[in-house]
Amino acid sequence: MDDFANNVIFKYESLDEAFPACDPGVAPFGSRVLVQLKTAKAKTAGGILLTDDVRQTEKYNTQVAKIVAIGSLAFKNRNTMTTWPEGSWAVEGDYVRVPKYGGDRWSVPTGTGDEATFVIFNDLDLVGKVTGDPLAIKA
């Protein structure tokens, strides 16, 4: 039960496994930010295949994402095009917390049989920057 309680069953080998590189097929406009959600595991660390229900629950409860692209108006004053006084909250490659609901979501195949989920949020919708290990944050 300790492994389950510590979420070891969903252990990722690397950030590349959790956020596989693939083309989202969309670039954000204006003040929007494109993020990639952590990919749901297909099997446990012990090799047990997970059901679609478990994978869907993990997928839709995930609130950690990697910033893939930023629109040209993101983190800027919409009238003057100047950067906010506190600067950009995040840049491409940063890991952030995102809202559980909202945004425009879609999935694309990764080439390994998995699907990567992408979401476009408004810049103000991002919850916060992950300053520690993004894989340590559990749904």
QUIZISUL-V953776 format. One line per field, one symbol per residue. ss: DSSP state (H for helix, E for strand, - for the rest). phi: phi as a letter, one per 20 degrees, with the letter a starting at -180 (. if undefined). Layout:
# QUIZISUL-V953776
ss=???
phi=???
This chain:
# QUIZISUL-V953776
ss=-HHHH--HHH----HHHH-------------EEEEEE-----E-----E--HHHHHHHHHH--EEEEEEE-----E------E-----------EEE------EEEEEE-----EEEEEEEEHHH--EE----HHH---
phi=.ffffemffdfdfaffffcffaefmbdfeleececdfffffebffenffefffffffffeefcdbdfebcffdfmcffedmefggenffbcgnfdcecffdomddbccfendneceddbddfgfefereeddffeeedf
